[in-house]
Amino acid sequence: MSGDHGVGGSAAGRHKRPLQAAFALTLAYMVAEVVGGLVTNSLALLSDAAHMGTDVIGLGMALAAIHFASRPAPAHRTYGTYRLEVLAALANSVLLFGVAGYVLFEAYRRFRAPPEVLGVPMLVVAVIGLLVNLASFRLLMAGSKESLNVKGAFLEVMSDLLGSIGVIVAAVVVATTGWTYADPLIGAGIGLFIIPRTYKLCAQAVRILIEAAPPGMDVEAVRARIAGLPGVAGVHDLHVWTLTSGMDAASGHVVVADGADHHGVLDRVTGVLTDEYGIAHTTIQCETADHDDRPTPI
């Protein structure tokens, strides 16, 4: 006897409209920031524009992931397209690593030979960028708590938000003191800020793709909890993994004690997994002690 409690519908669809608005804002301002960076000769602006460029790509991938995840999946994709958002988050992290490397290299080059930077125009562009990032930040804040895909986009926007503040500081220093080293210094700071947050996002995506247990989930404790339920004589082949953001799954074999009701045991096991561990998708096979799991030769 086995029980399969199906996967619930993905919540990603409701995040589509905020992502679309953030995408439009970011794309429009990225173009303005590239122009402003070239005119003012500011590395801080250009590095922030490069980062916003990855935001545009990342937000676009996030929207594409939501679009495909909401479409009916072919029969051979038995888990649908839930993993697309995880792949988008992983691709996002790779792009961010590339941007951070570029910014740090360019900052090194400018430290050796700092060019002239136009502080006041740089300040105007940076302030506009701050307002745009604040709007995108608010749009994505709620969804970032539910979706790894949206969280990737949210982290990028947050980085840009802080980057805009850094650019404003650099612009004020350059405009008031003429100390042009402030520009590559802030640019390098933006690059360094990106790296640890990108690593965390990448690690989360990889953890899901290799089907490791959810963070904080003690599989042995789960096994012991199930083994201690009335009517359960043993547990083996227990697996717990994450399908996509906020959607964990479990499968396993439960040995039913002699005389115990199989239906009752199955209900208790799936109830514990759902109510105590938040695992909505469970596939549990109940079997007797003398059952042999090895396939029967044909």
Secondary structure, 3 states (H helix, E strand, C coil): CEEEECCCCCHHHHHHHHHHHHHHHHHHHHHHHHHHHHHHCCHHHHHHHHHHHHHHHHHHHHHHHHHHHHCCCCCCCCCCCCCHHHHHHHHHHHHHHHHHHHHHHHHHHHHHCCCCCCHHHHHHHHHHHHHHHHHHHHHHHCHHHCCHHHHHHHHHHHHHHHHHHHHHHHHHHHHHHCCCCHHHHHHHHHHHHHHHHHHHHHHHHHHHHCCCCCCCCCHHHHHHHHHCCCCEEEEEEEEEEEEECCEEEEEEEEEECCCCCHHHHHHHHHHHHHHHHCCCEEEEEEECCCCCCCCCCC
